[in-house]
Amino acid sequence: MSPITQQRLIGSILLLCVLAGIAFLLINSASDDVEIIPTTKPDIPFVSSINAIAPDDVEIVEAEQEVIVDAQAPNDVGFVQEIPEPITKKIETIAVETKITTTMWSLQLASLADKSAADALIKKVELLGYKAIAEKAETPKGDRFRVRIGPEQDKAALEATSKVLENKLNLKPLILKQLPE
């Protein structure tokens, strides 16, 4: 531990001790000087202000006759608004197709003319713990089998994989940006 760290640790411990001592003194002095006087609340009897409704004041209304009183009507205390019929409207749904435009990367290990050589390379790569595929491509020189890993979103992970495979399999892998489909 460096000397500066030791000094800071010792200083922190001393500060805590001083604060604890001050708190102890404040607690003890406060309990000696203060006399606690219990207070009582005066007994106030409960008086209800709710009046019972007389049976003559109750009116039974059918649901069809029910109306809404609009409290926002300007200066019309008796303004009455009838309940409107519910509005029913067919809502059409529209299907929207969206494409996610995330950049994807692939690691091309080799481009081989022989399918069996491509399969052999895939097996070697799988023994190292990676998943590779062979894509057939038609070129002016004939069919080629491109051995690739990916596509992946993490370019840095593919760069690390490229270095491992370059050292272990003596390859010159290429990192390629995938074109959106």
N, C-alpha and C positions, 0 to 999 in steps of 0.2 A: 504494500500500500504506500502511495507516495506521501511525502511529508505534508503537502497541502491538503490532501484528503484526510489525513490524520488530524490536522488542526481543525478542519471544518467539523469533523465528527465530535471532537472534544468540545468545541464551541457550542455545537447543537445540544449536547448532553448537559452542559453547564446552564445554558439558557432554559432548558426544560426544568432543571432543578430550581432555578430562581423563580420561574413562573409558578411552579407547584408550591413553593414556600409562600409566595405572595397570596395565592389562592387560599392556602391553609389559614393564614393570618386573617384574611378578610372574612372567612367563614366563622372562625372562632370569635372575632370581635363583634360581628353582626349578631350572633346568638346571645351575647351578654348584654347588649344595649337595648335590644328591642323586646318589648313586652307585647305578646299577642293577646288581643282582646276579642273574645268571640262576639259576633254580631248576630242578632236575631231579627227576623223579618216580622213586621206586625201582621197579625191575622186579619186579613180582609175577606169578608164573606163573598162568595161567588154569587153574582146576580145575573140571571139569564135575560137576554134581550130578544129572544126569539119568541114570537107570538104564534100560537096555533092557528091554522087556517080553518075557517068555518066551513062546514059542508056546503053552504049556499054559495061560497066564493069559488068553487071548483067547477070548471066547465070541461066536458069531455068532447074532444074534436076528433073526427075521423081523419085518417091519413090523407085522403083526397082533398079535404078542406084546409089542411095545414098551410100556413103562409109564413113567410119570413119577414120580420120587421127590420128594415134597413136602418141601422144606427147612424149611417153617414149621410142620410138625406138632409138637405139644407132646410132648417127651420120647419120641417114637416114632422111633427111628433107622430102623426098617425099614418105616415107613408107606409104602404104595404106592397110587397113585391111577391108575386106568385112564384112557386118553385118551377124553374124551367125544366123542360124535358131533357133527359140526358142526350148529349150529342154523341152519335156513333158515326165514326168515319173509318173507312178501311185504310190502313196504312200499308203501303207497298214496301217491300224490302228490296233493296238493291244489293246485289252481290258485287263486291269490289275486290279485284285481285291485286295483291301487292307483291312486289318482289323485294327481297332483302338484298341489298347491294353491299355485302361484306366482302372485303378482299380476301381471297383464298390463295394459298400457295401450295405448290407441289415440288417434290424433290425428284428430279429425273436422274436415275443412276446410270443408265446406259440405253443405247438404241441399237438393237441387235437384229441381224437378218435371219437368224435361226431361232425358231420357236423353242427348241429344246435347250438352247443356250440361255434364253430368257428364263425358262422354267428353272434351270439349274441356279441361276443368279437369285431368283426369288427364294429358293430353298435356303441358300446361304444367308440371305438377309433375314429370313424368318428364324434361323438358328441364332441370330444375334438379338432377337426379340422385337423386330420391326415387321409390319405388315406391308408387303409390296404387291403390286399388280402389274400385269403386262397389257398394254394397250396396243392394238394393231393399228398401224398407220400406213396408208398408201403413199409412196413417194415416187418421184421419177426414176429412182434407182431400184424400185421394187418395194415389196412389203417389208416394213420394219416393225419390230416389237419393242416398244418403249417401256422399260421397267421403271416404275414410279412409286413413290410413297406419298400419300396424301390424297386429296387436298386437305390442308389444315389452315386455321386462321392465324396460328402463332408462327410467324416467320422465324423468330429467334430459336424456337424449338427445332425447326427444320435445319437451321444453320448448325446447331449443335449435333444433330443427327448426321448431317453431311460430313462434319469433321471426323466423327467416329467411324463412319463407313469408309471414308477416304483412307484412314489409317489402317483399318482392319482388312479391307478388301482391295486396296490399291486402285481405287476408282477416282474419277474427277466428276462428282455429282454437280448438277445444275439446279439452282432454285428458280422455279418458273412461276410467274403470276398466272393464275387461272382466269380465263375469260368467262364472263357470265354467260349462262346458257340462254 
